[in-house]
Amino acid sequence: MENKQFKSGFATLIGRPNVGKSTLMNKLIGQKIAITSNKPQTTRNRIQTVYTAKEGQIVFLDTPGIHKAKNKLGNYMVGAAKQTLKEVDVILWLVEPTTFIGAGERHILEQLSRVNTPVILVINKTDMAKPEEIAQCIDTYRKEMDFDEVVPLSAKSGKNTDVLLECIFKYLPYGPAFYDEDTITDQPQRQIVAELIREKALRCLDEEIPHGIAVTIEQMKFSKKIVDIDATIICEKNSHKGIIIGKQGQMLKKIGSQARYEIEQMLEMQVNLQLWVRVKKDWRDSDYLLKNFGYNPKDNE
């Protein structure tokens, strides 16, 4: 791929929790890597995915949403997002098609004013807005900042995502690829499996529980036709443990069967998934447990 016309570089997706960053990245890559749910703060680590085409390679960093942190896990997530702004060639800021700029967006504007990286404003969820509402939204944001590009699109349907890719390539330097062309993520398989289980738990559980869960993979044993996976869902309270297990184990079964289906699609083989639930009080404020569950605060220093 030593080609004078070939470009390669890094792009990060930032935005308030729940604006569709993971959905957009999955759509651009054409495969599910980042977990999605309708609950905020779903993404906890910087997830690196790779898009390779004839004109070049984009390495996407999907960061946790920038928000006001309430505990050490929150600080870690916000630190990961802010650190990324300085490390990339282009920033994609996702917003919803509204003329209201809330405190969360103001906080992001403040962060963006401190970096020299090109910023593309991406107005997502255009399938849910009228053309005049989208125009008003563009107008409102343009008054706040001089964006390098503005791209309205729908991550869900994929409308205009090709335009976004063209815009990103504009700002990438010429150079060889960072990854082989068949690479789509730098995430270890175990981590993706843990995240898929966490996604199903997020989707199935009550509002107050999801932020307080983590998933660890105890073992993944491959044989010719089947992979045996033992995983533990960690929660913060005994009462949460009861809800996750559910009446006669029904909730845990539901989470397990939904997760197993997606893991089988990804690994392209049969999966035997065993799920356990353990309580670790206040794990989100423990440096030791955060590190244990794959969130290392030192990553952001």
Number of C-alpha atoms within 10 A of each C-alpha: 13 9 12 9 13 19 23 23 22 24 26 26 26 26 23 21 19 20 21 24 28 24 20 23 25 20 18 20 17 12 12 18 23 25 18 24 18 12 14 17 19 22 22 20 18 20 21 20 23 22 21 19 10 10 14 22 24 26 24 26 23 26 27 29 26 24 21 12 13 10 14 17 22 21 18 22 27 20 20 25 26 19 14 20 25 15 13 18 22 26 28 25 24 26 23 22 24 16 15 11 15 8 10 15 18 12 14 17 16 10 13 19 10 10 12 11 17 19 24 22 23 25 23 25 21 20 15 12 13 10 12 9 15 21 14 14 20 20 12 15 19 13 9 11 13 13 14 14 14 19 18 25 23 21 24 15 13 14 16 14 19 11 12 20 13 11 17 21 22 10 21 20 15 17 17 17 19 14 17 11 15 9 12 20 19 12 14 8 13 15 15 19 25 19 24 24 28 23 23 21 26 23 15 17 17 12 10 8 18 22 17 17 22 22 25 21 18 12 13 17 11 13 10 7 9 15 18 15 19 16 21 17 21 22 25 19 16 14 11 22 19 14 16 28 18 15 10 8 12 13 18 24 16 17 23 20 16 16 22 22 12 17 20 16 11 15 13 11 14 18 22 15 16 16 18 16 19 16 16 17 14 13 22 24 15 15 15 12 15 18 12 12 16 14 21 18 17 11 10 15 7
